[in-house]
Amino acid sequence: MNNYGIPQNAIITIAGTVGVGKSTLTQALADKLNFKTSFENVEHNPYLDKFYSDFERWSFHLQIYFLAERFKEQKRMFEYGGGFVQDRSIYEDVDIFAKMHEEEGTMSK
């Protein structure tokens, strides 16, 4: 364990809306704990621009893409043995974003 009582194999997730400072906090916390970082990769997302131009058409595709990418990242972190701070979690996609799109009418069941 480190000075803060956090196990070295922990995986810590920072959650929040776009632009709130998740990546900055992720890096600062990882530096302080000597953990690795896992950042959301938006640069190579084939659906993000399409989604912002047409929510209804692309919200499902975007959520499936995020779910698959986050699953791969979760698997990688666990296989590595933990010790990560991440700036998004797989749980946000299902429990927050998919529900929000359904409630807003931009994604149906």
CNS distance restraints for C-alpha pairs under 8 A (distance, minus, plus):
assign (resid   1 and name CA) (resid   5 and name CA) 5.72 0.50 0.50
assign (resid   1 and name CA) (resid   6 and name CA) 5.86 0.50 0.50
assign (resid   1 and name CA) (resid   7 and name CA) 4.72 0.50 0.50
assign (resid   1 and name CA) (resid   8 and name CA) 5.70 0.50 0.50
assign (resid   2 and name CA) (resid   6 and name CA) 6.06 0.50 0.50
assign (resid   2 and name CA) (resid   7 and name CA) 6.77 0.50 0.50
assign (resid   2 and name CA) (resid   8 and name CA) 6.84 0.50 0.50
assign (resid   2 and name CA) (resid  33 and name CA) 7.28 0.50 0.50
assign (resid   6 and name CA) (resid  10 and name CA) 6.93 0.50 0.50
assign (resid   7 and name CA) (resid  83 and name CA) 7.91 0.50 0.50
assign (resid   8 and name CA) (resid  35 and name CA) 7.65 0.50 0.50
assign (resid   8 and name CA) (resid  82 and name CA) 7.18 0.50 0.50
assign (resid   8 and name CA) (resid  83 and name CA) 5.20 0.50 0.50
assign (resid   9 and name CA) (resid  81 and name CA) 5.80 0.50 0.50
assign (resid   9 and name CA) (resid  82 and name CA) 4.07 0.50 0.50
assign (resid   9 and name CA) (resid  83 and name CA) 4.33 0.50 0.50
assign (resid   9 and name CA) (resid  84 and name CA) 7.59 0.50 0.50
assign (resid  10 and name CA) (resid  82 and name CA) 5.32 0.50 0.50
assign (resid  10 and name CA) (resid  83 and name CA) 5.07 0.50 0.50
assign (resid  10 and name CA) (resid  84 and name CA) 6.60 0.50 0.50
assign (resid  11 and name CA) (resid  77 and name CA) 7.78 0.50 0.50
assign (resid  11 and name CA) (resid  82 and name CA) 5.59 0.50 0.50
assign (resid  11 and name CA) (resid  83 and name CA) 5.75 0.50 0.50
assign (resid  11 and name CA) (resid  84 and name CA) 4.81 0.50 0.50
assign (resid  11 and name CA) (resid  85 and name CA) 5.82 0.50 0.50
assign (resid  11 and name CA) (resid  86 and name CA) 7.46 0.50 0.50
assign (resid  12 and name CA) (resid  84 and name CA) 6.25 0.50 0.50
assign (resid  12 and name CA) (resid  85 and name CA) 4.66 0.50 0.50
assign (resid  12 and name CA) (resid  86 and name CA) 6.24 0.50 0.50
assign (resid  13 and name CA) (resid  85 and name CA) 5.77 0.50 0.50
assign (resid  13 and name CA) (resid  86 and name CA) 4.87 0.50 0.50
assign (resid  13 and name CA) (resid  87 and name CA) 5.92 0.50 0.50
assign (resid  13 and name CA) (resid  88 and name CA) 6.31 0.50 0.50
assign (resid  13 and name CA) (resid  89 and name CA) 6.27 0.50 0.50
assign (resid  14 and name CA) (resid  22 and name CA) 5.94 0.50 0.50
assign (resid  14 and name CA) (resid  25 and name CA) 7.62 0.50 0.50
assign (resid  14 and name CA) (resid  26 and name CA) 6.58 0.50 0.50
assign (resid  14 and name CA) (resid  85 and name CA) 7.40 0.50 0.50
assign (resid  14 and name CA) (resid  86 and name CA) 6.15 0.50 0.50
assign (resid  14 and name CA) (resid  87 and name CA) 4.85 0.50 0.50
assign (resid  14 and name CA) (resid  88 and name CA) 6.15 0.50 0.50
assign (resid  14 and name CA) (resid  89 and name CA) 7.77 0.50 0.50
assign (resid  15 and name CA) (resid  22 and name CA) 6.63 0.50 0.50
assign (resid  15 and name CA) (resid  87 and name CA) 6.36 0.50 0.50
assign (resid  15 and name CA) (resid  88 and name CA) 5.77 0.50 0.50
assign (resid  15 and name CA) (resid  89 and name CA) 7.26 0.50 0.50
assign (resid  15 and name CA) (resid  92 and name CA) 7.81 0.50 0.50
assign (resid  16 and name CA) (resid  20 and name CA) 6.40 0.50 0.50
assign (resid  16 and name CA) (resid  22 and name CA) 6.59 0.50 0.50
assign (resid  21 and name CA) (resid  25 and name CA) 6.19 0.50 0.50
assign (resid  22 and name CA) (resid  26 and name CA) 5.90 0.50 0.50
assign (resid  22 and name CA) (resid  87 and name CA) 5.49 0.50 0.50
assign (resid  23 and name CA) (resid  27 and name CA) 6.17 0.50 0.50
assign (resid  23 and name CA) (resid  39 and name CA) 6.94 0.50 0.50
assign (resid  23 and name CA) (resid  87 and name CA) 5.71 0.50 0.50
assign (resid  24 and name CA) (resid  28 and name CA) 6.23 0.50 0.50
assign (resid  25 and name CA) (resid  29 and name CA) 5.93 0.50 0.50
assign (resid  26 and name CA) (resid  30 and name CA) 6.03 0.50 0.50
assign (resid  26 and name CA) (resid  37 and name CA) 6.92 0.50 0.50
assign (resid  26 and name CA) (resid  85 and name CA) 5.79 0.50 0.50
assign (resid  26 and name CA) (resid  86 and name CA) 6.23 0.50 0.50
assign (resid  26 and name CA) (resid  87 and name CA) 5.89 0.50 0.50
assign (resid  27 and name CA) (resid  31 and name CA) 6.04 0.50 0.50
assign (resid  27 and name CA) (resid  37 and name CA) 6.66 0.50 0.50
assign (resid  27 and name CA) (resid  85 and name CA) 7.75 0.50 0.50
assign (resid  28 and name CA) (resid  32 and name CA) 6.22 0.50 0.50
assign (resid  29 and name CA) (resid  33 and name CA) 6.10 0.50 0.50
assign (resid  29 and name CA) (resid  35 and name CA) 7.95 0.50 0.50
assign (resid  29 and name CA) (resid  85 and name CA) 7.21 0.50 0.50
assign (resid  30 and name CA) (resid  34 and name CA) 5.52 0.50 0.50
assign (resid  30 and name CA) (resid  35 and name CA) 4.55 0.50 0.50
assign (resid  30 and name CA) (resid  36 and name CA) 6.01 0.50 0.50
assign (resid  30 and name CA) (resid  37 and name CA) 6.29 0.50 0.50
assign (resid  30 and name CA) (resid  84 and name CA) 7.09 0.50 0.50
assign (resid  30 and name CA) (resid  85 and name CA) 5.79 0.50 0.50
assign (resid  31 and name CA) (resid  35 and name CA) 6.50 0.50 0.50
assign (resid  35 and name CA) (resid  83 and name CA) 4.97 0.50 0.50
assign (resid  35 and name CA) (resid  84 and name CA) 5.13 0.50 0.50
assign (resid  35 and name CA) (resid  85 and name CA) 6.60 0.50 0.50
assign (resid  36 and name CA) (resid  83 and name CA) 6.13 0.50 0.50
assign (resid  36 and name CA) (resid  84 and name CA) 4.66 0.50 0.50
assign (resid  36 and name CA) (resid  85 and name CA) 6.37 0.50 0.50
assign (resid  37 and name CA) (resid  84 and name CA) 5.40 0.50 0.50
assign (resid  37 and name CA) (resid  85 and name CA) 5.02 0.50 0.50
assign (resid  37 and name CA) (resid  86 and name CA) 5.74 0.50 0.50
assign (resid  38 and name CA) (resid  73 and name CA) 7.83 0.50 0.50
assign (resid  38 and name CA) (resid  84 and name CA) 6.78 0.50 0.50
assign (resid  38 and name CA) (resid  85 and name CA) 6.22 0.50 0.50
assign (resid  38 and name CA) (resid  86 and name CA) 4.48 0.50 0.50
assign (resid  38 and name CA) (resid  87 and name CA) 6.60 0.50 0.50
assign (resid  39 and name CA) (resid  86 and name CA) 5.82 0.50 0.50
assign (resid  39 and name CA) (resid  87 and name CA) 5.43 0.50 0.50
assign (resid  39 and name CA) (resid  88 and name CA) 7.20 0.50 0.50
assign (resid  40 and name CA) (resid  86 and name CA) 7.94 0.50 0.50
assign (resid  40 and name CA) (resid  87 and name CA) 6.44 0.50 0.50
assign (resid  40 and name CA) (resid  88 and name CA) 6.31 0.50 0.50
assign (resid  41 and name CA) (resid  45 and name CA) 7.19 0.50 0.50
assign (resid  42 and name CA) (resid  48 and name CA) 7.51 0.50 0.50
assign (resid  46 and name CA) (resid  50 and name CA) 7.85 0.50 0.50
assign (resid  47 and name CA) (resid  51 and name CA) 5.86 0.50 0.50
assign (resid  47 and name CA) (resid  58 and name CA) 6.93 0.50 0.50
assign (resid  47 and name CA) (resid  61 and name CA) 7.00 0.50 0.50
assign (resid  47 and name CA) (resid  62 and name CA) 5.53 0.50 0.50
assign (resid  47 and name CA) (resid  65 and name CA) 7.90 0.50 0.50
assign (resid  48 and name CA) (resid  52 and name CA) 6.39 0.50 0.50
assign (resid  48 and name CA) (resid  62 and name CA) 6.72 0.50 0.50
assign (resid  49 and name CA) (resid  53 and name CA) 6.43 0.50 0.50
assign (resid  50 and name CA) (resid  54 and name CA) 6.19 0.50 0.50
assign (resid  50 and name CA) (resid  55 and name CA) 7.94 0.50 0.50
assign (resid  50 and name CA) (resid  58 and name CA) 6.42 0.50 0.50
assign (resid  51 and name CA) (resid  55 and name CA) 4.99 0.50 0.50
assign (resid  51 and name CA) (resid  56 and name CA) 7.88 0.50 0.50
assign (resid  51 and name CA) (resid  57 and name CA) 7.32 0.50 0.50
assign (resid  51 and name CA) (resid  58 and name CA) 4.79 0.50 0.50
assign (resid  51 and name CA) (resid  59 and name CA) 5.95 0.50 0.50
assign (resid  51 and name CA) (resid  62 and name CA) 6.95 0.50 0.50
assign (resid  54 and name CA) (resid  58 and name CA) 6.28 0.50 0.50
assign (resid  55 and name CA) (resid  59 and name CA) 5.37 0.50 0.50
assign (resid  55 and name CA) (resid 106 and name CA) 5.88 0.50 0.50
assign (resid  56 and name CA) (resid 105 and name CA) 7.64 0.50 0.50
assign (resid  56 and name CA) (resid 106 and name CA) 4.32 0.50 0.50
assign (resid  56 and name CA) (resid 107 and name CA) 6.06 0.50 0.50
assign (resid  57 and name CA) (resid 106 and name CA) 7.80 0.50 0.50
assign (resid  58 and name CA) (resid  62 and name CA) 6.04 0.50 0.50
assign (resid  59 and name CA) (resid  63 and name CA) 6.14 0.50 0.50
assign (resid  59 and name CA) (resid 101 and name CA) 7.28 0.50 0.50
assign (resid  59 and name CA) (resid 106 and name CA) 6.69 0.50 0.50
assign (resid  59 and name CA) (resid 107 and name CA) 6.15 0.50 0.50
assign (resid  60 and name CA) (resid  64 and name CA) 6.20 0.50 0.50
assign (resid  60 and name CA) (resid 107 and name CA) 6.18 0.50 0.50
assign (resid  61 and name CA) (resid  65 and name CA) 6.12 0.50 0.50
assign (resid  62 and name CA) (resid  66 and name CA) 6.12 0.50 0.50
assign (resid  63 and name CA) (resid  67 and name CA) 6.00 0.50 0.50
assign (resid  63 and name CA) (resid  93 and name CA) 6.54 0.50 0.50
assign (resid  63 and name CA) (resid  97 and name CA) 7.83 0.50 0.50
assign (resid  63 and name CA) (resid  98 and name CA) 6.81 0.50 0.50
assign (resid  64 and name CA) (resid  68 and name CA) 6.16 0.50 0.50
assign (resid  65 and name CA) (resid  69 and name CA) 6.15 0.50 0.50
assign (resid  66 and name CA) (resid  70 and name CA) 5.89 0.50 0.50
assign (resid  66 and name CA) (resid  90 and name CA) 7.86 0.50 0.50
assign (resid  66 and name CA) (resid  93 and name CA) 7.15 0.50 0.50
assign (resid  67 and name CA) (resid  71 and name CA) 6.01 0.50 0.50
assign (resid  67 and name CA) (resid  90 and name CA) 6.21 0.50 0.50
assign (resid  67 and name CA) (resid  93 and name CA) 6.59 0.50 0.50
assign (resid  67 and name CA) (resid  94 and name CA) 7.97 0.50 0.50
assign (resid  68 and name CA) (resid  72 and name CA) 6.36 0.50 0.50
assign (resid  69 and name CA) (resid  73 and name CA) 6.28 0.50 0.50
assign (resid  70 and name CA) (resid  74 and name CA) 5.98 0.50 0.50
assign (resid  70 and name CA) (resid  89 and name CA) 6.91 0.50 0.50
assign (resid  70 and name CA) (resid  90 and name CA) 5.29 0.50 0.50
assign (resid  71 and name CA) (resid  75 and name CA) 6.13 0.50 0.50
assign (resid  71 and name CA) (resid  90 and name CA) 6.57 0.50 0.50
assign (resid  72 and name CA) (resid  76 and name CA) 6.18 0.50 0.50
assign (resid  73 and name CA) (resid  77 and name CA) 6.21 0.50 0.50
assign (resid  74 and name CA) (resid  78 and name CA) 6.25 0.50 0.50
assign (resid  74 and name CA) (resid  90 and name CA) 7.69 0.50 0.50
assign (resid  75 and name CA) (resid  79 and name CA) 6.02 0.50 0.50
assign (resid  76 and name CA) (resid  80 and name CA) 6.07 0.50 0.50
assign (resid  77 and name CA) (resid  81 and name CA) 6.42 0.50 0.50
assign (resid  77 and name CA) (resid  82 and name CA) 5.42 0.50 0.50
assign (resid  77 and name CA) (resid  83 and name CA) 7.91 0.50 0.50
assign (resid  77 and name CA) (resid  84 and name CA) 6.98 0.50 0.50
assign (resid  78 and name CA) (resid  82 and name CA) 5.36 0.50 0.50
assign (resid  88 and name CA) (resid  92 and name CA) 7.23 0.50 0.50
assign (resid  89 and name CA) (resid  93 and name CA) 7.48 0.50 0.50
assign (resid  90 and name CA) (resid  94 and name CA) 7.29 0.50 0.50
assign (resid  91 and name CA) (resid  95 and name CA) 5.78 0.50 0.50
assign (resid  91 and name CA) (resid  96 and name CA) 7.69 0.50 0.50
assign (resid  92 and name CA) (resid  96 and name CA) 5.02 0.50 0.50
assign (resid  92 and name CA) (resid  97 and name CA) 6.30 0.50 0.50
assign (resid  93 and name CA) (resid  97 and name CA) 4.92 0.50 0.50
assign (resid  93 and name CA) (resid  98 and name CA) 5.83 0.50 0.50
assign (resid  94 and name CA) (resid  98 and name CA) 5.23 0.50 0.50
assign (resid  94 and name CA) (resid  99 and name CA) 6.86 0.50 0.50
assign (resid  95 and name CA) (resid  99 and name CA) 6.27 0.50 0.50
assign (resid  96 and name CA) (resid 100 and name CA) 6.01 0.50 0.50
assign (resid  97 and name CA) (resid 101 and name CA) 6.18 0.50 0.50
assign (resid  98 and name CA) (resid 102 and name CA) 6.24 0.50 0.50
assign (resid  98 and name CA) (resid 107 and name CA) 7.56 0.50 0.50
assign (resid  99 and name CA) (resid 103 and name CA) 6.14 0.50 0.50
assign (resid 100 and name CA) (resid 104 and name CA) 6.03 0.50 0.50
assign (resid 101 and name CA) (resid 105 and name CA) 6.02 0.50 0.50
assign (resid 101 and name CA) (resid 106 and name CA) 5.02 0.50 0.50
assign (resid 101 and name CA) (resid 107 and name CA) 5.16 0.50 0.50
assign (resid 101 and name CA) (resid 108 and name CA) 7.87 0.50 0.50
assign (resid 102 and name CA) (resid 106 and name CA) 6.03 0.50 0.50
assign (resid 102 and name CA) (resid 107 and name CA) 4.74 0.50 0.50
assign (resid 102 and name CA) (resid 108 and name CA) 5.41 0.50 0.50
assign (resid 102 and name CA) (resid 109 and name CA) 7.21 0.50 0.50
